[in-house]
């Protein structure tokens, strides 16, 4: 495999996700959107919204929405809850429990009850130096952003391995497609064919039990549950 040079963030920023993995307790304890100006929510830059809670002195925050709950497909262990990034905002004022926010950017309409989390506690690297994981990683792609059927170059995927398995930002993993199951014509046994290497991905955001990765190469269409391994 040809070596992959250092990748500047601006070359891939438009493909990367700012979603994050949280616990249910973290999300439930976070401040939440109360209202927009004149009782309606507007999403354009410069619009103001009101939230309730404690932003703990933060000046910049993100607006997130409860999304997928991830469970390991093999062990059935609960791996984490995805908080979908909806908007970024600046804190204009805090009066008691009421926070006035100015929206900086939004990807979709804000809703009453959306949660407010700090944006500066997880900073995506300005450059990525692709590297091989320290250990022997074996996992699966368990979800893909945007819900596409076939996964290809520059799609963002969720991998059921994270910091506890030794994964780090910049780690490169090979993607393998299952060889499928065939039936032996004589014994009628079901035989699993060998997996084939079909792509390459780079991890860009790591949580305890899950990671987000960007597909860098795909020799053929990939799918959820395809295997990822140390190359």
Secondary structure by P-SEA (a helix, b strand, c coil): ccccccccccccccccccbbbbcaaaaaabbbbcccccccccccccbbbbbbcccccccbbbbbcccccccccccccccbbbbbbcbbbbbccccccbbbbbbccccccccccbbbbbcccccccccccccccccbbbbbbcccccccccccccbbbbbcccccccccccbbbbbbcccbbbbcccccbbbbcbbbbcbbbbbccccccbbbbbbcccccccccccccccc
